[in-house]
Amino acid sequence: MPVRAASGGSLTAWHLAVPLVLTGMGTGVLVTPLLNTVLSRVRPAEIGIASGVLSTGQQIGGSVGVALLGVIFYGTLGEGVHTGVAAYGHALTAALVLDLAAAVAVSAPLRLLPHPAAPRH
């Protein structure tokens, strides 16, 4: 069941299931390597501090990201609040494109970082 941009009242939760599952999987694929990369460069004695700073950074980043996407969504929607479903589809597409661009911009430089040496046991 592909999601159509102008499904209107016929759009159900099942139409959104596949895109939401793909989004969740993409987030899982991105976040775990990012956390491993960041924490692998921290000395063992400072891992607790780094973990707290990382968690705080995630919370702040999530809040700022939601706010920014909201600004993009409603800025694109503009007066479309009263024009119908197509305006919402366009605004959501604009917000998702920004979200995807941000994910690529953040994850692309990670490939340039050298891999840390494996810990010795």
Buried (B, 14 or more C-beta within 10 A) or exposed (E): EEEEEEBEEEBEEEBBEEEEEEEEEEEEEBEEEBBEBBEEEBEEEEEEEBBEEBEEEEEEEEEEEEEBBEEBBEEBBEEBEEEEBEBBBBBBEBBBEBBEEBEEEEBEEEEEEEEEEEEEE
